[in-house]
Amino acid sequence: MATVDARPIIASGDEPFETIMAAASALDDGEELVVLAPFEPVPLEGVLSSQGFSYEVEDLGSGDWRVTFRRPS
């Protein structure tokens, strides 16, 4: 499992997309990527689901979200 905490990246004014996509591409079949974000990353969910990933979304409260993406086996 890999984790990308996008919150500090976004807070610094940067874009975490490339970091997240690099982590997703490094996953083996059946592995998971957890993304922590200060909002639900709906566009990212669309991009990765179009690449075959499934995902689960969890509202952590206080504006924080956790999305667990799974690469298909």
SEKERO-926712 format. One record per atom (N, C-alpha, C, O): residue number from 0; residue in one letter; atom name; x, y, z. Coordinates in steps of 0.05 Angstrom, whole numbers. Example, Ala and Ser with C-alpha at 12.3 -4.5 7.8 and 13.67 -1.06 7.14 Angstrom:
<lumvos>
<pos->0	code->A	site->N	px->264	py->-114	pz->156>
<pos->0	code->A	site->CA	px->246	py->-90	pz->156>
<pos->0	code->A	site->C	px->264	py->-66	pz->156>
<pos->0	code->A	site->O	px->285	py->-66	pz->169>
<pos->1	code->S	site->N	px->257	py->-45	pz->142>
<pos->1	code->S	site->CA	px->273	py->-21	pz->143>
<pos->1	code->S	site->C	px->258	py->1	pz->157>
<pos->1	code->S	site->O	px->268	py->23	pz->161>
</lumvos>
This chain:
<lumvos>
<pos->0	code->M	site->N	px->17	py->-24	pz->0>
<pos->0	code->M	site->CA	px->0	py->0	pz->0>
<pos->0	code->M	site->C	px->18	py->25	pz->0>
<pos->0	code->M	site->O	px->38	py->26	pz->14>
<pos->1	code->A	site->N	px->10	py->44	pz->-15>
<pos->1	code->A	site->CA	px->23	py->70	pz->-16>
<pos->1	code->A	site->C	px->4	py->92	pz->-6>
<pos->1	code->A	site->O	px->-20	py->89	pz->-9>
<pos->2	code->T	site->N	px->15	py->113	pz->5>
<pos->2	code->T	site->CA	px->-1	py->135	pz->14>
<pos->2	code->T	site->C	px->10	py->161	pz->4>
<pos->2	code->T	site->O	px->35	py->165	pz->5>
<pos->3	code->V	site->N	px->-7	py->178	pz->-6>
<pos->3	code->V	site->CA	px->1	py->205	pz->-14>
<pos->3	code->V	site->C	px->-17	py->224	pz->2>
<pos->3	code->V	site->O	px->-41	py->224	pz->-1>
<pos->4	code->D	site->N	px->-4	py->240	pz->19>
<pos->4	code->D	site->CA	px->-18	py->261	pz->34>
<pos->4	code->D	site->C	px->-17	py->287	pz->18>
<pos->4	code->D	site->O	px->3	py->301	pz->18>
<pos->5	code->A	site->N	px->-38	py->292	pz->3>
<pos->5	code->A	site->CA	px->-39	py->315	pz->-15>
<pos->5	code->A	site->C	px->-43	py->341	pz->0>
<pos->5	code->A	site->O	px->-40	py->363	pz->-11>
<pos->6	code->R	site->N	px->-51	py->340	pz->25>
<pos->6	code->R	site->CA	px->-58	py->364	pz->40>
<pos->6	code->R	site->C	px->-35	py->384	pz->42>
<pos->6	code->R	site->O	px->-40	py->408	pz->36>
<pos->7	code->P	site->N	px->-11	py->376	pz->51>
<pos->7	code->P	site->CA	px->10	py->396	pz->52>
<pos->7	code->P	site->C	px->19	py->405	pz->24>
<pos->7	code->P	site->O	px->28	py->428	pz->22>
<pos->8	code->I	site->N	px->17	py->389	pz->4>
<pos->8	code->I	site->CA	px->24	py->397	pz->-23>
<pos->8	code->I	site->C	px->5	py->419	pz->-32>
<pos->8	code->I	site->O	px->14	py->439	pz->-43>
<pos->9	code->I	site->N	px->-21	py->414	pz->-28>
<pos->9	code->I	site->CA	px->-41	py->434	pz->-36>
<pos->9	code->I	site->C	px->-38	py->460	pz->-19>
<pos->9	code->I	site->O	px->-40	py->482	pz->-30>
<pos->10	code->A	site->N	px->-33	py->456	pz->6>
<pos->10	code->A	site->CA	px->-30	py->480	pz->24>
<pos->10	code->A	site->C	px->-7	py->498	pz->16>
<pos->10	code->A	site->O	px->-7	py->522	pz->20>
<pos->11	code->S	site->N	px->14	py->485	pz->4>
<pos->11	code->S	site->CA	px->37	py->501	pz->-4>
<pos->11	code->S	site->C	px->33	py->514	pz->-32>
<pos->11	code->S	site->O	px->50	py->529	pz->-42>
<pos->12	code->G	site->N	px->9	py->509	pz->-44>
<pos->12	code->G	site->CA	px->3	py->521	pz->-70>
<pos->12	code->G	site->C	px->11	py->503	pz->-94>
<pos->12	code->G	site->O	px->8	py->512	pz->-117>
<pos->13	code->D	site->N	px->21	py->479	pz->-89>
<pos->13	code->D	site->CA	px->29	py->462	pz->-110>
<pos->13	code->D	site->C	px->6	py->443	pz->-118>
<pos->13	code->D	site->O	px->-14	py->441	pz->-104>
<pos->14	code->E	site->N	px->10	py->429	pz->-140>
<pos->14	code->E	site->CA	px->-10	py->410	pz->-150>
<pos->14	code->E	site->C	px->1	py->381	pz->-146>
<pos->14	code->E	site->O	px->23	py->375	pz->-154>
<pos->15	code->P	site->N	px->-15	py->364	pz->-132>
<pos->15	code->P	site->CA	px->-6	py->337	pz->-125>
<pos->15	code->P	site->C	px->-11	py->316	pz->-147>
<pos->15	code->P	site->O	px->-4	py->293	pz->-143>
<pos->16	code->F	site->N	px->-23	py->324	pz->-170>
<pos->16	code->F	site->CA	px->-31	py->304	pz->-190>
<pos->16	code->F	site->C	px->-9	py->286	pz->-199>
<pos->16	code->F	site->O	px->-12	py->262	pz->-200>
<pos->17	code->E	site->N	px->14	py->298	pz->-206>
<pos->17	code->E	site->CA	px->36	py->281	pz->-216>
<pos->17	code->E	site->C	px->47	py->262	pz->-195>
<pos->17	code->E	site->O	px->54	py->239	pz->-201>
<pos->18	code->T	site->N	px->48	py->271	pz->-170>
<pos->18	code->T	site->CA	px->57	py->254	pz->-148>
<pos->18	code->T	site->C	px->38	py->230	pz->-145>
<pos->18	code->T	site->O	px->46	py->208	pz->-141>
<pos->19	code->I	site->N	px->12	py->236	pz->-146>
<pos->19	code->I	site->CA	px->-8	py->215	pz->-142>
<pos->19	code->I	site->C	px->-7	py->196	pz->-165>
<pos->19	code->I	site->O	px->-8	py->171	pz->-161>
<pos->20	code->M	site->N	px->-5	py->206	pz->-190>
<pos->20	code->M	site->CA	px->-5	py->188	pz->-213>
<pos->20	code->M	site->C	px->20	py->171	pz->-214>
<pos->20	code->M	site->O	px->19	py->148	pz->-222>
<pos->21	code->A	site->N	px->43	py->181	pz->-205>
<pos->21	code->A	site->CA	px->67	py->165	pz->-203>
<pos->21	code->A	site->C	px->64	py->143	pz->-183>
<pos->21	code->A	site->O	px->73	py->120	pz->-187>
<pos->22	code->A	site->N	px->52	py->149	pz->-160>
<pos->22	code->A	site->CA	px->47	py->129	pz->-139>
<pos->22	code->A	site->C	px->28	py->108	pz->-150>
<pos->22	code->A	site->O	px->32	py->84	pz->-145>
<pos->23	code->A	site->N	px->7	py->116	pz->-164>
<pos->23	code->A	site->CA	px->-12	py->97	pz->-175>
<pos->23	code->A	site->C	px->1	py->79	pz->-196>
<pos->23	code->A	site->O	px->-5	py->55	pz->-196>
<pos->24	code->S	site->N	px->18	py->90	pz->-213>
<pos->24	code->S	site->CA	px->30	py->73	pz->-234>
<pos->24	code->S	site->C	px->50	py->54	pz->-222>
<pos->24	code->S	site->O	px->57	py->34	pz->-235>
<pos->25	code->A	site->N	px->61	py->59	pz->-198>
<pos->25	code->A	site->CA	px->80	py->41	pz->-186>
<pos->25	code->A	site->C	px->67	py->17	pz->-171>
<pos->25	code->A	site->O	px->81	py->-1	pz->-163>
<pos->26	code->L	site->N	px->41	py->17	pz->-169>
<pos->26	code->L	site->CA	px->27	py->-4	pz->-155>
<pos->26	code->L	site->C	px->27	py->-30	pz->-171>
<pos->26	code->L	site->O	px->25	py->-29	pz->-196>
<pos->27	code->D	site->N	px->29	py->-52	pz->-157>
<pos->27	code->D	site->CA	px->25	py->-78	pz->-170>
<pos->27	code->D	site->C	px->-5	py->-85	pz->-170>
<pos->27	code->D	site->O	px->-20	py->-72	pz->-156>
<pos->28	code->D	site->N	px->-13	py->-105	pz->-185>
<pos->28	code->D	site->CA	px->-40	py->-114	pz->-186>
<pos->28	code->D	site->C	px->-51	py->-120	pz->-157>
<pos->28	code->D	site->O	px->-37	py->-133	pz->-142>
<pos->29	code->G	site->N	px->-74	py->-109	pz->-151>
<pos->29	code->G	site->CA	px->-87	py->-114	pz->-125>
<pos->29	code->G	site->C	px->-77	py->-96	pz->-103>
<pos->29	code->G	site->O	px->-89	py->-97	pz->-81>
<pos->30	code->E	site->N	px->-57	py->-79	pz->-108>
<pos->30	code->E	site->CA	px->-47	py->-61	pz->-87>
<pos->30	code->E	site->C	px->-65	py->-36	pz->-85>
<pos->30	code->E	site->O	px->-81	py->-30	pz->-103>
<pos->31	code->E	site->N	px->-62	py->-22	pz->-62>
<pos->31	code->E	site->CA	px->-78	py->1	pz->-56>
<pos->31	code->E	site->C	px->-61	py->27	pz->-55>
<pos->31	code->E	site->O	px->-38	py->26	pz->-47>
<pos->32	code->L	site->N	px->-74	py->49	pz->-61>
<pos->32	code->L	site->CA	px->-63	py->75	pz->-58>
<pos->32	code->L	site->C	px->-83	py->91	pz->-42>
<pos->32	code->L	site->O	px->-106	py->94	pz->-49>
<pos->33	code->V	site->N	px->-74	py->102	pz->-19>
<pos->33	code->V	site->CA	px->-90	py->119	pz->-2>
<pos->33	code->V	site->C	px->-82	py->148	pz->-8>
<pos->33	code->V	site->O	px->-59	py->155	pz->-6>
<pos->34	code->V	site->N	px->-102	py->165	pz->-15>
<pos->34	code->V	site->CA	px->-97	py->193	pz->-19>
<pos->34	code->V	site->C	px->-113	py->208	pz->2>
<pos->34	code->V	site->O	px->-137	py->205	pz->6>
<pos->35	code->L	site->N	px->-98	py->225	pz->17>
<pos->35	code->L	site->CA	px->-110	py->243	pz->37>
<pos->35	code->L	site->C	px->-112	py->271	pz->24>
<pos->35	code->L	site->O	px->-92	py->281	pz->14>
<pos->36	code->A	site->N	px->-135	py->283	pz->26>
<pos->36	code->A	site->CA	px->-139	py->309	pz->13>
<pos->36	code->A	site->C	px->-157	py->327	pz->30>
<pos->36	code->A	site->O	px->-173	py->317	pz->46>
<pos->37	code->P	site->N	px->-156	py->354	pz->25>
<pos->37	code->P	site->CA	px->-173	py->372	pz->40>
<pos->37	code->P	site->C	px->-200	py->376	pz->27>
<pos->37	code->P	site->O	px->-216	py->393	pz->35>
<pos->38	code->F	site->N	px->-207	py->359	pz->8>
<pos->38	code->F	site->CA	px->-233	py->359	pz->-6>
<pos->38	code->F	site->C	px->-235	py->332	pz->-20>
<pos->38	code->F	site->O	px->-215	py->318	pz->-24>
<pos->39	code->E	site->N	px->-259	py->324	pz->-28>
<pos->39	code->E	site->CA	px->-262	py->299	pz->-43>
<pos->39	code->E	site->C	px->-251	py->304	pz->-71>
<pos->39	code->E	site->O	px->-261	py->321	pz->-85>
<pos->40	code->P	site->N	px->-231	py->288	pz->-78>
<pos->40	code->P	site->CA	px->-218	py->292	pz->-104>
<pos->40	code->P	site->C	px->-233	py->279	pz->-127>
<pos->40	code->P	site->O	px->-224	py->259	pz->-139>
<pos->41	code->V	site->N	px->-256	py->290	pz->-133>
<pos->41	code->V	site->CA	px->-274	py->278	pz->-153>
<pos->41	code->V	site->C	px->-261	py->275	pz->-181>
<pos->41	code->V	site->O	px->-263	py->254	pz->-193>
<pos->42	code->P	site->N	px->-246	py->295	pz->-191>
<pos->42	code->P	site->CA	px->-233	py->291	pz->-217>
<pos->42	code->P	site->C	px->-212	py->268	pz->-216>
<pos->42	code->P	site->O	px->-210	py->253	pz->-236>
<pos->43	code->L	site->N	px->-198	py->265	pz->-194>
<pos->43	code->L	site->CA	px->-179	py->243	pz->-192>
<pos->43	code->L	site->C	px->-193	py->217	pz->-192>
<pos->43	code->L	site->O	px->-183	py->197	pz->-204>
<pos->44	code->E	site->N	px->-215	py->215	pz->-178>
<pos->44	code->E	site->CA	px->-231	py->191	pz->-178>
<pos->44	code->E	site->C	px->-239	py->183	pz->-206>
<pos->44	code->E	site->O	px->-238	py->159	pz->-213>
<pos->45	code->G	site->N	px->-246	py->202	pz->-222>
<pos->45	code->G	site->CA	px->-254	py->197	pz->-250>
<pos->45	code->G	site->C	px->-230	py->187	pz->-267>
<pos->45	code->G	site->O	px->-233	py->168	pz->-282>
<pos->46	code->V	site->N	px->-207	py->200	pz->-263>
<pos->46	code->V	site->CA	px->-183	py->193	pz->-279>
<pos->46	code->V	site->C	px->-175	py->164	pz->-272>
<pos->46	code->V	site->O	px->-171	py->148	pz->-290>
<pos->47	code->L	site->N	px->-173	py->158	pz->-246>
<pos->47	code->L	site->CA	px->-163	py->132	pz->-239>
<pos->47	code->L	site->C	px->-184	py->110	pz->-244>
<pos->47	code->L	site->O	px->-176	py->87	pz->-251>
<pos->48	code->S	site->N	px->-209	py->116	pz->-241>
<pos->48	code->S	site->CA	px->-229	py->96	pz->-247>
<pos->48	code->S	site->C	px->-230	py->90	pz->-277>
<pos->48	code->S	site->O	px->-235	py->67	pz->-285>
<pos->49	code->S	site->N	px->-223	py->110	pz->-294>
<pos->49	code->S	site->CA	px->-222	py->105	pz->-323>
<pos->49	code->S	site->C	px->-198	py->87	pz->-330>
<pos->49	code->S	site->O	px->-197	py->76	pz->-352>
<pos->50	code->Q	site->N	px->-179	py->85	pz->-311>
<pos->50	code->Q	site->CA	px->-156	py->67	pz->-315>
<pos->50	code->Q	site->C	px->-160	py->40	pz->-301>
<pos->50	code->Q	site->O	px->-142	py->24	pz->-299>
<pos->51	code->G	site->N	px->-184	py->35	pz->-292>
<pos->51	code->G	site->CA	px->-191	py->9	pz->-281>
<pos->51	code->G	site->C	px->-190	py->7	pz->-250>
<pos->51	code->G	site->O	px->-197	py->-14	pz->-239>
<pos->52	code->F	site->N	px->-183	py->29	pz->-237>
<pos->52	code->F	site->CA	px->-182	py->28	pz->-208>
<pos->52	code->F	site->C	px->-210	py->30	pz->-196>
<pos->52	code->F	site->O	px->-227	py->43	pz->-207>
<pos->53	code->S	site->N	px->-214	py->15	pz->-175>
<pos->53	code->S	site->CA	px->-238	py->19	pz->-158>
<pos->53	code->S	site->C	px->-230	py->37	pz->-135>
<pos->53	code->S	site->O	px->-206	py->41	pz->-130>
<pos->54	code->Y	site->N	px->-250	py->49	pz->-122>
<pos->54	code->Y	site->CA	px->-243	py->67	pz->-100>
<pos->54	code->Y	site->C	px->-265	py->68	pz->-79>
<pos->54	code->Y	site->O	px->-288	py->63	pz->-85>
<pos->55	code->E	site->N	px->-257	py->75	pz->-55>
<pos->55	code->E	site->CA	px->-275	py->79	pz->-32>
<pos->55	code->E	site->C	px->-268	py->107	pz->-21>
<pos->55	code->E	site->O	px->-245	py->114	pz->-17>
<pos->56	code->V	site->N	px->-289	py->122	pz->-14>
<pos->56	code->V	site->CA	px->-286	py->149	pz->-4>
<pos->56	code->V	site->C	px->-295	py->150	pz->25>
<pos->56	code->V	site->O	px->-315	py->139	pz->32>
<pos->57	code->E	site->N	px->-279	py->164	pz->41>
<pos->57	code->E	site->CA	px->-286	py->167	pz->69>
<pos->57	code->E	site->C	px->-282	py->197	pz->77>
<pos->57	code->E	site->O	px->-261	py->208	pz->74>
<pos->58	code->D	site->N	px->-304	py->209	pz->87>
<pos->58	code->D	site->CA	px->-302	py->236	pz->98>
<pos->58	code->D	site->C	px->-292	py->234	pz->126>
<pos->58	code->D	site->O	px->-305	py->223	pz->144>
<pos->59	code->L	site->N	px->-268	py->245	pz->131>
<pos->59	code->L	site->CA	px->-255	py->244	pz->157>
<pos->59	code->L	site->C	px->-264	py->266	pz->176>
<pos->59	code->L	site->O	px->-257	py->266	pz->199>
<pos->60	code->G	site->N	px->-281	py->284	pz->166>
<pos->60	code->G	site->CA	px->-289	py->307	pz->182>
<pos->60	code->G	site->C	px->-269	py->330	pz->180>
<pos->60	code->G	site->O	px->-247	py->326	pz->170>
<pos->61	code->S	site->N	px->-277	py->353	pz->189>
<pos->61	code->S	site->CA	px->-259	py->377	pz->188>
<pos->61	code->S	site->C	px->-249	py->383	pz->160>
<pos->61	code->S	site->O	px->-228	py->395	pz->157>
<pos->62	code->G	site->N	px->-264	py->374	pz->140>
<pos->62	code->G	site->CA	px->-256	py->380	pz->112>
<pos->62	code->G	site->C	px->-236	py->360	pz->100>
<pos->62	code->G	site->O	px->-228	py->363	pz->77>
<pos->63	code->D	site->N	px->-227	py->340	pz->115>
<pos->63	code->D	site->CA	px->-208	py->321	pz->105>
<pos->63	code->D	site->C	px->-221	py->296	pz->94>
<pos->63	code->D	site->O	px->-242	py->287	pz->104>
<pos->64	code->W	site->N	px->-209	py->285	pz->73>
<pos->64	code->W	site->CA	px->-220	py->262	pz->60>
<pos->64	code->W	site->C	px->-198	py->241	pz->56>
<pos->64	code->W	site->O	px->-175	py->248	pz->52>
<pos->65	code->R	site->N	px->-206	py->216	pz->56>
<pos->65	code->R	site->CA	px->-188	py->194	pz->50>
<pos->65	code->R	site->C	px->-201	py->178	pz->27>
<pos->65	code->R	site->O	px->-224	py->169	pz->29>
<pos->66	code->V	site->N	px->-186	py->174	pz->5>
<pos->66	code->V	site->CA	px->-196	py->158	pz->-17>
<pos->66	code->V	site->C	px->-176	py->135	pz->-20>
<pos->66	code->V	site->O	px->-152	py->140	pz->-24>
<pos->67	code->T	site->N	px->-187	py->111	pz->-19>
<pos->67	code->T	site->CA	px->-170	py->87	pz->-23>
<pos->67	code->T	site->C	px->-176	py->76	pz->-51>
<pos->67	code->T	site->O	px->-198	py->67	pz->-57>
<pos->68	code->F	site->N	px->-155	py->77	pz->-68>
<pos->68	code->F	site->CA	px->-157	py->67	pz->-95>
<pos->68	code->F	site->C	px->-145	py->39	pz->-96>
<pos->68	code->F	site->O	px->-124	py->34	pz->-83>
<pos->69	code->R	site->N	px->-157	py->21	pz->-110>
<pos->69	code->R	site->CA	px->-147	py->-7	pz->-113>
<pos->69	code->R	site->C	px->-142	py->-13	pz->-143>
<pos->69	code->R	site->O	px->-160	py->-10	pz->-160>
<pos->70	code->R	site->N	px->-117	py->-21	pz->-148>
<pos->70	code->R	site->CA	px->-111	py->-30	pz->-175>
<pos->70	code->R	site->C	px->-123	py->-58	pz->-179>
<pos->70	code->R	site->O	px->-121	py->-74	pz->-161>
<pos->71	code->P	site->N	px->-136	py->-62	pz->-202>
<pos->71	code->P	site->CA	px->-149	py->-89	pz->-206>
<pos->71	code->P	site->C	px->-128	py->-111	pz->-206>
<pos->71	code->P	site->O	px->-105	py->-107	pz->-214>
<pos->72	code->S	site->N	px->-136	py->-134	pz->-196>
<pos->72	code->S	site->CA	px->-119	py->-158	pz->-196>
<pos->72	code->S	site->C	px->-117	py->-170	pz->-223>
<pos->72	code->S	site->O	px->-103	py->-190	pz->-227>
</lumvos>
